Amino acid sequence: MIHSALINVMVKAARRAGRSLKRDFGEIENLQVSLKGPANFVSRADKRAEEMLYEDLSKARPGYGFLGEEGGTREGADKTHRWIVDPLDGTTNFLHGIPHFAISIGLEREGTMIAGVIYNPANEELYIAERGKGAFLNDTRLRVANRRELHDCVIGCGLPHLGRGDFAQNQREMAAIQPKVAGLRRFGTASLDLGAVAAGRFDGFWERNLSPWDIAAGIVMIREAGGTVGDINGGDVLKTGDIVCGNETIHAELARILKPLT
């Protein structure tokens, strides 16, 4: 289908970096058996993908700012636009040879997310969204799920792990939500989790302490699929990283449960 010039720029950049990641992913199985392991290799793959994205996006839209997981903030002459990029979301999955990882590219204009691309090169799933123009997965229009009762819902979530997260708080949240839902899922790639909400695969999702590059593209994806997404406590989710989303009803119900546990 025909997309805007902006989306075409983002998709082209994602696909080129994705080819690089896919080649690197093919080497992981061989590296798993080495004494040193693949960690340093993956770190190099991550940085290389970000530089490719920066090169392509900067060439297409000179002057836009750039915020990347690896390189941090790169100021541009145009202060109204900023790319927010994760070159490899789901690094742990990638590291262990699990084909569930993504490139995430979001574009912010004057504080509002206006476009997003999320691409998993392992299975060629490509999510795109542009403000006012809808959200799509491989050219199929997306709508969030319409379930209204938590007991019918499958909810995605994050889990703290070694060196990151508040274990006690997460245990409180799990205890409050797990008995109320049909199932919880933790797949380890936040951008793809948000895409799953937009596609109606998940009925909702929540996680705390995420970074802007984890969620920037997913925010516009869910909104364009008719969903509601925001900060658990009503703040600026790009700044807090405490995200909750779903259709309007499920978002509100999850937020109602989670907010007192903050």
C-alpha positions, -999 to 999 in steps of 0.1 A, spaced: 0 0 0 10 36 -4 26 53 26 37 89 32 72 100 24 79 101 62 69 65 68 89 54 37 120 70 51 115 53 85 107 19 69 137 21 46 161 29 75 146 1 97 149 -25 69 185 -17 62 195 -19 99 173 -50 102 194 -68 75 225 -61 95 209 -74 127 196 -105 109 230 -114 97 244 -109 132 216 -129 147 226 -158 124 260 -159 142 246 -161 177 242 -199 176 279 -204 169 289 -179 195 268 -195 223 293 -224 226 324 -201 229 340 -195 263 336 -157 260 300 -159 248 283 -135 224 278 -105 247 305 -83 232 294 -93 197 258 -83 204 269 -49 218 288 -42 186 258 -53 165 236 -29 186 259 1 181 263 -7 144 226 -8 138 221 26 156 248 42 135 231 30 103 197 43 115 213 77 124 230 79 90 198 71 71 174 92 91 198 122 93 203 121 55 166 120 49 156 147 74 187 169 81 186 189 113 162 166 132 174 158 167 182 122 176 179 102 208 192 67 207 198 40 233 235 37 225 245 72 215 223 92 237 211 127 226 224 143 194 211 178 190 199 190 156 193 225 142 155 217 140 144 218 177 108 209 169 115 173 157 133 144 173 139 108 163 137 84 193 153 52 184 161 18 199 183 -1 174 179 -34 192 150 -38 216 150 -72 232 188 -75 235 186 -104 260 164 -123 236 188 -116 207 217 -126 229 201 -160 236 191 -167 201 154 -160 207 139 -145 175 118 -119 193 135 -85 190 129 -53 172 141 -20 158 119 8 171 118 43 155 96 70 168 93 106 156 84 134 180 71 168 169 69 195 196 65 170 224 39 148 206 47 114 190 35 116 154 49 85 137 63 51 146 79 20 130 86 -12 149 103 -40 129 112 -75 138 137 -87 111 136 -122 124 100 -128 112 95 -97 90 67 -82 110 65 -45 104 43 -22 124 38 13 112 17 42 124 13 79 116 -8 104 135 -42 107 119 -35 79 94 -40 47 113 -17 18 124 -8 -12 103 9 -46 106 23 -56 72 -4 -35 55 -33 -49 76 -51 -22 95 -49 -26 133 -75 -21 160 -71 -27 197 -91 -56 212 -126 -48 223 -128 -69 255 -142 -51 285 -137 -75 314 -103 -82 328 -112 -119 334 -114 -123 296 -81 -105 290 -45 -115 283 -22 -88 296 14 -82 287 38 -70 314 74 -65 323 93 -82 351 123 -69 370 155 -87 367 191 -87 380 202 -51 384 170 -35 373 136 -29 388 117 -29 421 110 -66 429 88 -58 459 66 -34 439 63 -59 410 53 -86 434 25 -64 447 14 -56 412 14 -92 401 -6 -102 432 -32 -76 424 -36 -83 387 -28 -120 382 -59 -133 399 -82 -110 378 -70 -119 343 -71 -148 318 -33 -147 315 -1 -127 318 27 -127 293 62 -114 295 81 -116 261 110 -93 269 106 -67 241 85 -37 251 81 -23 216 67 -55 203 45 -58 234 30 -24 225 26 -35 189 7 -66 202 -17 -43 221 -23 -23 189 -29 -55 170 -53 -69 196 -30 -98 205 -27 -84 240 -57 -67 256 -34 -45 277 1 -40 289 20 -23 317 56 -19 327 76 5 348 109 22 344 111 20 306 132 44 285 118 67 259 132 46 230 114 15 244 80 31 240 81 61 216 69 42 185 45 21 205 27 51 219 16 64 184 9 28 173 -16 22 201 -33 55 198 -37 51 160 -52 16 166 -79 32 188 -63 25 222 -54 45 252 -18 48 265 -3 69 292 16 70 325 3 49 353 -1 80 375 -12 104 348 22 121 341 43 123 309 49 87 301 80 95 279 96 110 310 85 85 337 86 53 316 57 39 337 33 28 309 -1 13 309 -23 8 278 -52 -10 263 -86 -1 250 -102 28 270 -119 4 295 -90 -19 301 -65 9 304 -86 26 330 -91 -6 350 -54 -15 350 -45 21 360 -70 19 388 -53 -12 402 -17 -1 397 -18 35 408 -23 28 445 7 4 443 31 31 432 
